[in-house]
Structure formats: C-alpha cells, structure tokens
Amino acid sequence: QVQLVESGGGLVQPGGSLRLSCAASGRIFSINAMGWYRQAPGRQRELVAVIISDGSTHYADSVKGRFTISRDNGRNTVYLQMNSLKPEDTAVYYCNAERVRAAYGQYGDDYWGQGTQVTVSS
C-alpha cells in the first residue's frame, strides 16, 4: 500500500505565498505523474498542476505564472510553490500520484492524499 502525506497548508493573506509538500511512501518502484488538485466548497475537484516523470508540467490557466510544481523523484515528493495567492485560491488541496508501480512491468495504481486546507483571506 502507498500513502501520500501532505503538508504546508494554512491561512495566508492575499498576495502571500505558501509551499505545499506531498511525500509518497510504501512499496514504490516508479510514479508516472504527481499532481495537485483542489476543491472549494460547492465546487468540483479541479486540476491545479501536474508534473510527469520526465519533468514536463501542466498548469490550470488560473494559476499559470503564480504557482510552480516541482518534484524530487529520489524522495517521491512533489511540491507546489504558490505565490501571489488570491481569495479564489481558497480550497482543500489534494495530492495525487498516478500509476504508482510497485515493480517493473506493472501498470500501477492511483493514490490520493488526505487533503490540506489553504485559506487566503485578510
């Protein structure tokens, strides 16, 4: 079994910054992609940013230029640096690990973290 543990959420004023971290642990041979999603009250969960094992990234239009996703493959950890935060960024942020393989040749399974609250308010 694989666990994803998130940290770094909290309360920040508009224009401020936060850095989220998500560490995957367990029997891991490789992880295809790691990403961050968020869900605000009354809204569907949406993709924020994703980083593939080759380092390529994709961002939601709403966070481009403000958020940066990075990954430490050796530590199976993904980070989300969030700058110039806005009240509309307020949400629970979830870490996702896609196609986590325990051994070579497996297709792999997807896992989610428990979520961390980010609140942007003055």
N, CA and C atoms as a LAMMPS dump frame, in Angstrom:
ITEM: TIMESTEP
0
ITEM: NUMBER OF ATOMS
366
ITEM: BOX BOUNDS ff ff ff
-5.0000000000000000e+02 5.0000000000000000e+02
-5.0000000000000000e+02 5.0000000000000000e+02
-5.0000000000000000e+02 5.0000000000000000e+02
ITEM: ATOMS id mol type element x y z
1 1 1 N 0.84 -1.185 0
2 1 2 C 0 0 0
3 1 3 C 0.881 1.243 0
4 2 1 N 0.396 2.27 -0.654
5 2 2 C 1.12 3.526 -0.769
6 2 3 C 0.351 4.604 -0.04
7 3 1 N 1.067 5.439 0.684
8 3 2 C 0.454 6.567 1.38
9 3 3 C 1.03 7.876 0.865
10 4 1 N 0.172 8.88 0.749
11 4 2 C 0.593 10.228 0.389
12 4 3 C 0.307 11.136 1.584
13 5 1 N 1.329 11.829 2.051
14 5 2 C 1.18 12.708 3.204
15 5 3 C 1.489 14.133 2.766
16 6 1 N 0.496 14.994 2.916
17 6 2 C 0.624 16.388 2.507
18 6 3 C 0.937 17.267 3.719
19 7 1 N 1.571 18.384 3.44
20 7 2 C 1.841 19.371 4.478
21 7 3 C 2.005 20.731 3.833
22 8 1 N 1.897 21.786 4.646
23 8 2 C 2.174 23.127 4.171
24 8 3 C 0.981 24.031 3.996
25 9 1 N -0.22 23.526 4.196
26 9 2 C -1.383 24.378 4.066
27 9 3 C -1.497 25.341 5.231
28 10 1 N -2.468 26.269 5.135
29 10 2 C -2.669 27.205 6.223
30 10 3 C -3.421 28.441 5.768
31 11 1 N -3.369 29.457 6.616
32 11 2 C -4.033 30.73 6.356
33 11 3 C -2.988 31.746 5.914
34 12 1 N -3.273 32.436 4.833
35 12 2 C -2.35 33.435 4.315
36 12 3 C -3.142 34.619 3.781
37 13 1 N -2.552 35.793 3.832
38 13 2 C -3.21 36.977 3.31
39 13 3 C -3.099 37.031 1.78
40 14 1 N -4.03 37.71 1.128
41 14 2 C -3.922 37.879 -0.333
42 14 3 C -2.567 38.474 -0.712
43 15 1 N -1.99 37.905 -1.766
44 15 2 C -0.662 38.321 -2.2
45 15 3 C 0.461 37.532 -1.561
46 16 1 N 0.129 36.729 -0.567
47 16 2 C 1.139 35.946 0.134
48 16 3 C 1.503 34.668 -0.59
49 17 1 N 2.359 33.874 0.066
50 17 2 C 2.854 32.636 -0.527
51 17 3 C 2.732 31.48 0.448
52 18 1 N 2.597 30.297 -0.113
53 18 2 C 2.633 29.05 0.637
54 18 3 C 3.327 28.006 -0.211
55 19 1 N 3.919 27.026 0.459
56 19 2 C 4.534 25.907 -0.25
57 19 3 C 3.953 24.618 0.298
58 20 1 N 3.327 23.85 -0.579
59 20 2 C 2.777 22.554 -0.214
60 20 3 C 3.778 21.455 -0.562
61 21 1 N 3.794 20.429 0.269
62 21 2 C 4.632 19.26 0.019
63 21 3 C 3.789 18.004 0.11
64 22 1 N 4.165 17 -0.644
65 22 2 C 3.463 15.716 -0.609
66 22 3 C 4.501 14.623 -0.799
67 23 1 N 4.617 13.772 0.212
68 23 2 C 5.582 12.683 0.155
69 23 3 C 4.857 11.35 0.034
70 24 1 N 5.259 10.566 -0.941
71 24 2 C 4.701 9.234 -1.133
72 24 3 C 5.605 8.209 -0.474
73 25 1 N 5 7.268 0.246
74 25 2 C 5.774 6.227 0.912
75 25 3 C 5.105 4.883 0.705
76 26 1 N 5.89 3.837 0.884
77 26 2 C 5.394 2.488 0.676
78 26 3 C 6.228 1.767 -0.357
79 27 1 N 5.649 0.729 -0.938
80 27 2 C 6.369 -0.044 -1.935
81 27 3 C 6.237 0.659 -3.284
82 28 1 N 7.269 1.385 -3.664
83 28 2 C 7.232 2.205 -4.872
84 28 3 C 8.43 1.907 -5.754
85 29 1 N 8.164 1.495 -6.97
86 29 2 C 9.216 1.326 -7.971
87 29 3 C 9.315 2.571 -8.839
88 30 1 N 8.163 3.097 -9.217
89 30 2 C 8.139 4.324 -10.016
90 30 3 C 6.76 4.969 -9.917
91 31 1 N 6.713 6.245 -10.209
92 31 2 C 5.46 7.004 -10.25
93 31 3 C 5.432 7.765 -11.561
94 32 1 N 4.373 7.59 -12.345
95 32 2 C 4.311 8.241 -13.65
96 32 3 C 4.136 9.741 -13.514
97 33 1 N 3.171 10.159 -12.742
98 33 2 C 2.892 11.587 -12.611
99 33 3 C 2.457 11.894 -11.185
100 34 1 N 2.787 13.086 -10.743
101 34 2 C 2.316 13.565 -9.448
102 34 3 C 1.713 14.942 -9.664
103 35 1 N 0.643 15.201 -8.953
104 35 2 C -0.024 16.468 -9.183
105 35 3 C -0.798 16.949 -7.992
106 36 1 N -1.339 18.139 -8.15
107 36 2 C -2.168 18.774 -7.128
108 36 3 C -3.517 19.124 -7.729
109 37 1 N -4.545 18.813 -6.976
110 37 2 C -5.915 19.171 -7.303
111 37 3 C -6.452 19.996 -6.144
112 38 1 N -7.543 20.697 -6.381
113 38 2 C -8.168 21.441 -5.291
114 38 3 C -9.684 21.392 -5.425
115 39 1 N -10.327 21.537 -4.276
116 39 2 C -11.784 21.53 -4.255
117 39 3 C -12.264 22.587 -3.28
118 40 1 N -12.981 23.559 -3.801
119 40 2 C -13.582 24.605 -2.979
120 40 3 C -15.002 24.177 -2.613
121 41 1 N -15.559 24.724 -1.551
122 41 2 C -16.919 24.35 -1.135
123 41 3 C -17.92 24.566 -2.262
124 42 1 N -18.725 23.538 -2.522
125 42 2 C -19.744 23.627 -3.544
126 42 3 C -19.248 23.497 -4.965
127 43 1 N -17.973 23.185 -5.133
128 43 2 C -17.417 23.079 -6.471
129 43 3 C -16.78 21.711 -6.673
130 44 1 N -16.584 21.352 -7.931
131 44 2 C -15.953 20.071 -8.239
132 44 3 C -14.445 20.172 -8.049
133 45 1 N -13.836 19.022 -7.804
134 45 2 C -12.388 18.984 -7.704
135 45 3 C -11.793 19.309 -9.067
136 46 1 N -10.756 20.149 -9.07
137 46 2 C -10.153 20.56 -10.324
138 46 3 C -8.633 20.403 -10.263
139 47 1 N -8.061 20.166 -11.438
140 47 2 C -6.614 20.053 -11.542
141 47 3 C -5.971 21.427 -11.355
142 48 1 N -4.917 21.467 -10.541
143 48 2 C -4.138 22.689 -10.371
144 48 3 C -2.853 22.607 -11.196
145 49 1 N -2.1 21.537 -10.982
146 49 2 C -0.837 21.366 -11.688
147 49 3 C -0.424 19.906 -11.622
148 50 1 N 0.302 19.469 -12.641
149 50 2 C 0.793 18.095 -12.682
150 50 3 C 2.195 18.097 -13.263
151 51 1 N 3.025 17.171 -12.772
152 51 2 C 4.371 17.013 -13.29
153 51 3 C 4.608 15.548 -13.601
154 52 1 N 5.066 15.298 -14.805
155 52 2 C 5.293 13.934 -15.28
156 52 3 C 6.714 13.5 -14.891
157 53 1 N 6.976 12.223 -14.974
158 53 2 C 8.271 11.695 -14.559
159 53 3 C 9.424 12.264 -15.38
160 54 1 N 9.136 12.715 -16.614
161 54 2 C 10.2 13.295 -17.444
162 54 3 C 10.403 14.78 -17.159
163 55 1 N 9.651 15.319 -16.209
164 55 2 C 9.8 16.706 -15.818
165 55 3 C 8.841 17.673 -16.486
166 56 1 N 8.086 17.225 -17.459
167 56 2 C 7.136 18.111 -18.12
168 56 3 C 6.001 18.46 -17.158
169 57 1 N 5.473 19.658 -17.315
170 57 2 C 4.458 20.159 -16.397
171 57 3 C 3.247 20.692 -17.142
172 58 1 N 2.15 20.756 -16.427
173 58 2 C 0.916 21.344 -16.956
174 58 3 C 0.225 22.071 -15.811
175 59 1 N -0.289 23.275 -16.118
176 59 2 C -0.949 24.079 -15.105
177 59 3 C -2.348 24.479 -15.557
178 60 1 N -3.234 24.64 -14.586
179 60 2 C -4.526 25.249 -14.874
180 60 3 C -4.274 26.706 -15.248
181 61 1 N -5.093 27.232 -16.155
182 61 2 C -4.915 28.61 -16.599
183 61 3 C -4.977 29.591 -15.429
184 62 1 N -5.784 29.283 -14.438
185 62 2 C -5.993 30.195 -13.319
186 62 3 C -4.771 30.358 -12.421
187 63 1 N -3.799 29.442 -12.54
188 63 2 C -2.624 29.521 -11.662
189 63 3 C -1.328 29.743 -12.431
190 64 1 N -1.384 29.76 -13.745
191 64 2 C -0.172 29.957 -14.544
192 64 3 C 0.51 31.273 -14.176
193 65 1 N 1.818 31.201 -14.003
194 65 2 C 2.583 32.388 -13.649
195 65 3 C 2.633 32.666 -12.167
196 66 1 N 1.802 31.976 -11.388
197 66 2 C 1.782 32.187 -9.936
198 66 3 C 2.235 30.944 -9.163
199 67 1 N 1.877 29.777 -9.666
200 67 2 C 2.216 28.515 -8.998
201 67 3 C 3.304 27.789 -9.768
202 68 1 N 4.147 27.082 -9.029
203 68 2 C 5.191 26.264 -9.649
204 68 3 C 5.203 24.891 -8.998
205 69 1 N 5.104 23.867 -9.829
206 69 2 C 5.168 22.494 -9.333
207 69 3 C 6.563 21.945 -9.599
208 70 1 N 7.069 21.184 -8.634
209 70 2 C 8.37 20.549 -8.798
210 70 3 C 8.338 19.179 -8.127
211 71 1 N 9.353 18.401 -8.419
212 71 2 C 9.317 17.004 -7.974
213 71 3 C 10.724 16.524 -7.657
214 72 1 N 10.833 15.763 -6.585
215 72 2 C 12.082 15.091 -6.214
216 72 3 C 11.833 13.602 -6.391
217 73 1 N 12.257 13.074 -7.526
218 73 2 C 11.975 11.661 -7.82
219 73 3 C 12.634 10.727 -6.81
220 74 1 N 13.799 11.101 -6.342
221 74 2 C 14.503 10.24 -5.397
222 74 3 C 13.771 10.097 -4.074
223 75 1 N 13.023 11.126 -3.715
224 75 2 C 12.279 11.118 -2.454
225 75 3 C 10.79 10.918 -2.684
226 76 1 N 10.39 10.684 -3.93
227 76 2 C 8.956 10.511 -4.251
228 76 3 C 8.12 11.635 -3.65
229 77 1 N 8.592 12.839 -3.816
230 77 2 C 7.944 14.003 -3.22
231 77 3 C 7.648 15.04 -4.298
232 78 1 N 6.485 15.661 -4.159
233 78 2 C 6.096 16.726 -5.072
234 78 3 C 5.806 17.974 -4.26
235 79 1 N 6.144 19.122 -4.833
236 79 2 C 5.961 20.398 -4.165
237 79 3 C 5.096 21.32 -5.027
238 80 1 N 4.399 22.221 -4.363
239 80 2 C 3.661 23.246 -5.074
240 80 3 C 3.96 24.581 -4.406
241 81 1 N 4.733 25.404 -5.088
242 81 2 C 5.011 26.751 -4.605
243 81 3 C 3.917 27.673 -5.12
244 82 1 N 3.214 28.292 -4.195
245 82 2 C 2.087 29.145 -4.555
246 82 3 C 2.403 30.587 -4.165
247 83 1 N 2.499 31.443 -5.144
248 83 2 C 2.773 32.861 -4.926
249 83 3 C 1.588 33.704 -5.371
250 84 1 N 1.584 34.952 -4.942
251 84 2 C 0.516 35.894 -5.323
252 84 3 C -0.864 35.279 -5.113
253 85 1 N -1.049 34.699 -3.959
254 85 2 C -2.302 33.992 -3.685
255 85 3 C -3.488 34.943 -3.654
256 86 1 N -4.613 34.425 -4.132
257 86 2 C -5.856 35.185 -4.21
258 86 3 C -6.929 34.488 -3.372
259 87 1 N -7.936 35.213 -2.932
260 87 2 C -9.014 34.567 -2.165
261 87 3 C -9.643 33.392 -2.925
262 88 1 N -9.7 33.486 -4.227
263 88 2 C -10.295 32.394 -5.015
264 88 3 C -9.423 31.141 -5.059
265 89 1 N -8.217 31.207 -4.522
266 89 2 C -7.389 30.008 -4.387
267 89 3 C -7.752 29.202 -3.153
268 90 1 N -8.619 29.741 -2.321
269 90 2 C -9.042 29.036 -1.118
270 90 3 C -9.725 27.731 -1.468
271 91 1 N -9.221 26.638 -0.903
272 91 2 C -9.748 25.304 -1.201
273 91 3 C -8.989 24.273 -0.374
274 92 1 N -9.482 23.06 -0.418
275 92 2 C -8.701 21.928 0.086
276 92 3 C -7.867 21.424 -1.09
277 93 1 N -6.576 21.317 -0.866
278 93 2 C -5.654 20.886 -1.911
279 93 3 C -5.287 19.418 -1.685
280 94 1 N -5.429 18.637 -2.741
281 94 2 C -5.174 17.199 -2.677
282 94 3 C -3.991 16.832 -3.57
283 95 1 N -3.15 15.981 -3.037
284 95 2 C -2.04 15.443 -3.805
285 95 3 C -2.492 14.153 -4.499
286 96 1 N -2.02 13.965 -5.703
287 96 2 C -2.352 12.755 -6.469
288 96 3 C -1.085 12.144 -7.04
289 97 1 N -0.993 10.849 -6.948
290 97 2 C 0.106 10.105 -7.58
291 97 3 C -0.519 9.128 -8.566
292 98 1 N -0.13 9.262 -9.829
293 98 2 C -0.746 8.488 -10.892
294 98 3 C 0.171 7.358 -11.352
295 99 1 N -0.418 6.184 -11.506
296 99 2 C 0.319 4.999 -11.976
297 99 3 C 1.556 4.753 -11.125
298 100 1 N 1.308 4.474 -9.844
299 100 2 C 2.372 4.115 -8.927
300 100 3 C 2.629 2.618 -9.075
301 101 1 N 3.816 2.276 -9.524
302 101 2 C 4.162 0.868 -9.745
303 101 3 C 5.02 0.345 -8.606
304 102 1 N 4.666 -0.849 -8.138
305 102 2 C 5.446 -1.476 -7.073
306 102 3 C 6.601 -2.291 -7.652
307 103 1 N 6.505 -2.616 -8.926
308 103 2 C 7.555 -3.406 -9.566
309 103 3 C 7.528 -3.134 -11.054
310 104 1 N 8.632 -3.444 -11.726
311 104 2 C 8.736 -3.256 -13.166
312 104 3 C 7.727 -4.154 -13.876
313 105 1 N 7.067 -3.577 -14.865
314 105 2 C 6.117 -4.338 -15.659
315 105 3 C 4.675 -4.156 -15.246
316 106 1 N 4.443 -3.637 -14.068
317 106 2 C 3.079 -3.391 -13.621
318 106 3 C 2.536 -2.119 -14.261
319 107 1 N 1.212 -2.043 -14.392
320 107 2 C 0.607 -0.813 -14.904
321 107 3 C 0.603 0.262 -13.829
322 108 1 N 0.279 -0.119 -12.605
323 108 2 C 0.279 0.808 -11.489
324 108 3 C -1.101 1.275 -11.083
325 109 1 N -1.187 1.823 -9.876
326 109 2 C -2.443 2.322 -9.317
327 109 3 C -2.323 3.798 -8.99
328 110 1 N -3.467 4.443 -8.842
329 110 2 C -3.517 5.859 -8.48
330 110 3 C -3.821 6.007 -6.99
331 111 1 N -3.242 7.023 -6.384
332 111 2 C -3.46 7.284 -4.956
333 111 3 C -3.707 8.771 -4.72
334 112 1 N -4.429 9.037 -3.622
335 112 2 C -4.741 10.407 -3.222
336 112 3 C -4.291 10.649 -1.787
337 113 1 N -3.899 11.893 -1.516
338 113 2 C -3.634 12.295 -0.151
339 113 3 C -4.922 12.668 0.555
340 114 1 N -4.796 13.007 1.829
341 114 2 C -5.975 13.304 2.638
342 114 3 C -6.462 14.733 2.466
343 115 1 N -5.646 15.571 1.874
344 115 2 C -6.03 16.958 1.639
345 115 3 C -5.476 17.89 2.691
346 116 1 N -5.15 19.106 2.268
347 116 2 C -4.68 20.137 3.19
348 116 3 C -5.393 21.445 2.846
349 117 1 N -5.865 22.137 3.871
350 117 2 C -6.66 23.339 3.661
351 117 3 C -5.751 24.543 3.399
352 118 1 N -6.088 25.28 2.351
353 118 2 C -5.436 26.551 2.051
354 118 3 C -6.513 27.627 2.081
355 119 1 N -6.317 28.618 2.937
356 119 2 C -7.272 29.703 3.056
357 119 3 C -6.555 31.025 2.801
358 120 1 N -7.073 31.779 1.845
359 120 2 C -6.487 33.073 1.502
360 120 3 C -7.501 34.139 1.901
361 121 1 N -7.155 34.891 2.934
362 121 2 C -8.1 35.871 3.47
363 121 3 C -7.359 36.934 4.263
364 122 1 N -7.901 38.133 4.236
365 122 2 C -7.316 39.198 5.037
366 122 3 C -8.022 39.289 6.392
